[in-house]
């Protein structure tokens, strides 16, 4: 694969993520709450807890931190796992009328997100050296969109608050968020998972 082709696919991956990892699930969560679809509401609530790791990854990459490459690889896998893992929620969604708009949209969303995960994983496997070093042409492609987001955030903060958003601040908040994320994950693994297994419970 040539570098321009790789860049196109990485940009496609980010665009799919913006639409199906953030935009559509936010819309679905609001829709589920309005329509009282409890199973989809619970599924999306769990998904957003897990998906916050991807936002942490963007903070790391915007600051040029090596850890962002690894999190960028693993977070979509966890995100997709979180929407297929739960036995009770899968059964409840499957029992919904297949042409019910919210149920159909949820099914399409889950399969599209799974496709994105496969694409993202494949791109990371192709550029596996980026997991060991942040430098290099292929690695720079992964950092391009997060860095553009960093510049936009910096401009907004400076305009509204008069403050200065630096890569050091971005990295600090990324580490803080990652620590809190890991504490929540470990707590679930130790306390909730042995008790509830693949049933959503109070995740």
Protein Blocks (a to p, Z undefined) as FASTA:
>chain_A
ZZklmmmmmmmmmmmmmmmmmmmmmmmmmmmmmnopaklmmmmmmmmmmmmmmmmmmmmm
mnopaklmmmmmmmmmmmmmmmmmpmklmmmmmmpcfklmklmmmmmmmmmmmmmmmmmm
mmmmmmmmmmmpcgdjklmmmmmmmmmmmmmmmmmmmmmnopacdfklmmmmmmmmmmmm
mmmmmmmmmmmmmmnmmanklZZ
